[in-house]
Amino acid sequence: MADNEMTLVLGGTGKTGRRVAERLKERAVPVRIGSRSADPAFDWEDPGTWAAVLDGVTSVYVAYQPDLAVPQAPAAITAFTEAAREAGVRRLVLLSGRGEEEARRCEDIVWNSGLEWTIVRAAWFHQNFSESDMLGWILDGALVVPAGRAPEPYVDADDIADVAVAALTEDGHAGRVHEVTGPRPLTFADVAAEISAATGREIALVEVPVERYPQVLADAGVPAEAAGLLTYLFVTIMDGRNSHVTDGVRRALGREPRDFTDYARSAAASGVWDPPKD
């Protein structure tokens, strides 16, 4: 990558995008953040904002909001990849999800875009327990989940960012799918035990019938759209189809992925799981 080539990071204030942007800046890569709060602003629902954000950009990291699993995602990815190609973008790295039919359709769109593409197909993030809706449960001392969910080999957002940055800045990743997981699958009971050990306080596991989970989320104050998506992901994606571990991080980076235990200790030390003070 030439020194003056600009990289656009969509979702640049989110869990992975923020980390990607930080790493690119550390490498002295010119970065433009794509978000509603940035200047120029980027809005997935307003294609009129895309041209200014794409101006002068040669590579893009795409983290679609709210998730590639939503019905409108394929149309948005189609329109954006066309706009990117017309603007002169050459390289595109798409964050995708394992086992999501809609995400695979978006991957197909990127594959056929005519751009130099890389797919980072990720397991659920460690950081869903410290930077997302699950944080509230843990602060209350219980992990509340649908019953009967299969183990998941959670992957660290830092590992995802490292893989994405390698694909954006180095040769050898074009035309490849990096399917990334952590080193071992964990049940929700395992997660609760790991966080309990890291924090020194008991985090209970509360499993509720799948059909009741949307109402449980609503009662907890989760907005309806987010509750619907979270329920879909829990029920559909965590049915066992994604329980197997991959070697994607090692193949992309030449090192092993971060283990959940290390993540939990680091998160606990940051104070993010400290109970609210009266």
C-alpha positions in Angstrom: 0.0 0.0 0.0 1.4 3.4 -1.0 1.9 6.0 1.7 -0.8 8.3 0.4 -3.6 5.7 -0.1 -6.6 6.3 2.0 -8.5 3.5 3.8 -12.2 3.9 4.7 -13.3 2.0 7.9 -17.0 1.6 7.9 -18.3 1.1 11.4 -15.2 2.8 12.5 -16.5 3.5 16.0 -17.7 -0.1 16.6 -16.2 -3.1 18.2 -14.0 -4.2 15.3 -13.9 -1.0 13.2 -12.5 1.1 16.1 -9.7 -1.5 16.5 -9.0 -1.6 12.7 -8.7 2.2 12.6 -6.4 2.3 15.5 -4.1 -0.3 14.0 -4.0 1.4 10.6 -3.1 4.7 12.3 -0.3 3.0 14.1 1.0 1.9 10.7 0.7 5.5 9.5 -2.0 4.6 7.0 -4.3 7.5 6.2 -7.8 6.5 7.7 -11.2 7.9 7.2 -13.9 6.8 9.6 -17.3 5.9 8.1 -20.1 6.6 10.6 -23.0 8.9 11.1 -21.1 11.1 13.5 -18.0 11.5 11.3 -17.2 14.3 8.9 -18.1 13.6 6.2 -20.9 11.5 7.6 -21.7 8.0 6.3 -25.2 6.5 6.6 -26.0 3.0 5.3 -29.6 4.2 4.8 -28.6 7.3 2.8 -26.6 6.4 -0.3 -26.3 10.2 -0.9 -23.7 10.2 1.8 -21.4 7.6 0.2 -19.7 9.6 -2.6 -18.0 12.1 -0.3 -16.8 9.3 2.0 -15.4 7.3 -0.9 -13.6 10.2 -2.5 -9.9 9.4 -2.7 -10.3 6.0 -1.0 -8.4 2.9 -2.4 -9.4 0.3 0.3 -12.4 -0.2 2.5 -13.1 -2.2 5.7 -16.9 -3.0 5.7 -18.6 -3.8 9.0 -22.3 -3.5 8.1 -24.7 -2.3 10.7 -26.7 -3.7 12.4 -25.7 -7.1 11.0 -25.5 -8.9 7.6 -28.3 -11.1 8.9 -30.9 -8.4 8.4 -33.0 -8.6 5.2 -31.9 -5.2 3.8 -28.2 -6.1 4.0 -27.7 -7.7 0.5 -29.2 -4.7 -1.3 -27.0 -2.3 0.7 -23.9 -4.3 0.1 -24.7 -4.5 -3.6 -25.2 -0.8 -3.9 -22.1 0.0 -1.9 -19.7 -2.2 -3.7 -20.9 -0.7 -7.0 -20.3 2.8 -5.6 -16.9 1.8 -4.3 -15.8 0.3 -7.6 -17.0 3.4 -9.5 -15.1 5.6 -7.0 -11.8 3.8 -7.7 -11.6 1.6 -4.7 -9.4 -1.5 -5.4 -9.5 -3.5 -2.2 -12.4 -4.4 0.1 -12.4 -6.4 3.3 -15.8 -7.6 4.5 -16.6 -8.6 8.0 -19.0 -11.5 7.8 -20.6 -14.0 10.2 -20.5 -17.8 10.4 -23.6 -19.8 9.5 -25.7 -16.8 8.4 -27.5 -17.4 5.1 -27.9 -13.6 4.5 -24.2 -13.1 5.2 -23.3 -15.7 2.6 -25.4 -13.8 0.1 -23.4 -10.6 0.9 -20.2 -12.5 0.6 -21.3 -13.7 -2.9 -21.9 -10.0 -3.8 -18.4 -9.0 -2.8 -16.8 -12.0 -4.5 -18.4 -10.9 -7.8 -17.8 -7.2 -7.3 -14.7 -7.0 -9.5 -12.7 -5.7 -6.5 -9.8 -7.2 -4.8 -11.7 -8.8 -1.9 -11.1 -10.6 1.4 -13.8 -12.1 3.7 -13.2 -12.2 7.4 -15.9 -14.7 8.5 -16.0 -14.5 12.3 -17.5 -16.4 15.2 -19.3 -14.5 18.0 -17.0 -11.9 19.7 -15.6 -12.2 23.2 -16.5 -8.5 23.4 -20.2 -9.2 23.1 -19.9 -9.8 26.9 -18.2 -6.5 27.7 -19.2 -4.1 24.9 -22.7 -5.1 23.9 -26.1 -6.0 25.2 -24.8 -8.9 27.3 -22.9 -6.5 29.5 -26.1 -5.5 31.3 -26.8 -9.0 32.4 -23.3 -9.6 33.7 -23.4 -6.3 35.7 -26.6 -7.6 37.3 -24.9 -10.9 38.2 -26.5 -13.2 35.8 -26.1 -14.3 32.2 -29.6 -14.7 30.8 -29.7 -16.8 27.6 -32.1 -19.0 25.6 -32.0 -22.6 26.8 -30.3 -25.4 24.8 -27.7 -23.3 22.9 -24.7 -25.1 21.5 -21.1 -24.2 22.3 -19.5 -21.4 20.4 -15.7 -20.8 19.8 -15.8 -17.1 20.6 -13.2 -15.0 18.9 -11.5 -11.8 20.1 -12.2 -8.6 18.3 -8.5 -7.8 18.5 -7.8 -10.9 16.5 -10.4 -9.9 14.0 -8.9 -6.5 13.6 -5.4 -7.9 13.2 -6.6 -10.2 10.4 -8.5 -7.3 8.7 -5.6 -5.0 8.8 -3.3 -7.6 7.3 -5.8 -8.1 4.5 -6.0 -4.3 4.0 -2.3 -3.6 4.0 -0.4 -6.8 3.0 -0.2 -9.0 -0.1 -1.4 -12.6 0.0 -5.0 -12.2 1.3 -6.9 -11.3 -1.8 -9.5 -13.8 -2.9 -9.4 -15.6 0.5 -11.9 -16.3 3.2 -10.4 -16.1 6.7 -12.9 -18.0 8.9 -11.8 -17.0 12.4 -12.6 -18.5 15.8 -11.1 -18.7 19.2 -9.1 -21.8 20.2 -11.9 -23.7 21.9 -15.7 -23.9 22.0 -17.5 -22.7 25.2 -21.0 -23.2 26.4 -22.8 -20.4 28.2 -22.1 -22.2 31.5 -18.4 -22.1 30.6 -18.6 -18.3 29.8 -20.4 -17.7 33.2 -17.7 -19.7 35.0 -14.9 -17.9 33.2 -16.3 -14.4 34.0 -16.9 -15.5 37.6 -13.3 -16.6 38.0 -12.0 -13.4 36.4 -14.2 -11.0 38.4 -14.2 -12.9 41.7 -18.0 -12.7 42.0 -20.6 -15.3 41.0 -22.2 -14.8 37.6 -25.2 -17.1 37.5 -26.4 -18.8 34.3 -30.2 -18.3 33.7 -31.6 -20.3 30.8 -35.1 -19.4 29.6 -37.2 -21.1 27.0 -36.4 -19.9 23.5 -40.0 -18.7 22.9 -39.8 -16.5 26.0 -36.5 -14.9 25.2 -37.9 -11.9 23.1 -40.1 -10.9 26.0 -37.2 -11.3 28.5 -35.1 -8.9 26.3 -38.0 -6.5 26.1 -38.5 -6.5 29.9 -34.8 -5.7 30.2 -35.2 -2.6 28.1 -33.6 -3.9 24.9 -35.2 -2.1 21.9 -37.5 -4.3 19.8 -35.3 -4.3 16.7 -32.2 -5.2 18.6 -34.1 -7.9 20.6 -35.4 -9.5 17.4 -32.0 -9.6 15.8 -30.4 -11.0 19.0 -33.0 -13.7 19.3 -32.6 -14.6 15.7 -28.8 -14.9 16.1 -29.1 -16.9 19.3 -31.7 -19.3 18.0 -30.5 -19.8 14.5 -26.7 -19.4 14.6 -26.1 -21.1 17.9 -27.8 -24.3 17.0 -24.5 -26.3 16.7 -23.6 -25.4 13.1 -20.7 -23.2 14.3 -19.4 -25.2 17.2 -16.2 -26.3 15.4 -12.9 -24.5 15.8 -11.0 -23.2 12.7 -7.4 -22.3 12.2 -8.2 -19.0 10.4 -6.3 -16.7 12.8 -3.2 -18.9 12.6 -3.3 -19.2 8.8 -3.8 -15.4 8.4 -1.4 -14.2 11.1 1.0 -17.0 11.9 0.0 -17.1 15.5 -2.7 -18.6 17.7 -5.9 -16.8 18.6 -6.5 -15.2 22.0 -8.2 -17.5 24.5 -11.4 -16.5 26.4 -9.6 -16.8 29.7 -7.1 -14.1 28.7 -9.9 -11.9 27.4 -11.9 -12.3 30.6 -8.9 -11.4 32.9 -8.2 -8.3 30.8 -11.8 -7.2 30.8 -12.1 -7.7 34.5 -9.0 -5.7 35.1 -10.4 -2.8 33.1 -13.3 -2.5 35.5 -16.0 -3.0 32.8 -17.7 -5.8 34.9 -17.5 -4.0 38.2 -21.0 -3.8 39.7 -22.6 -0.3 39.8 -21.9 1.6 43.0 -24.9 2.7 45.0 
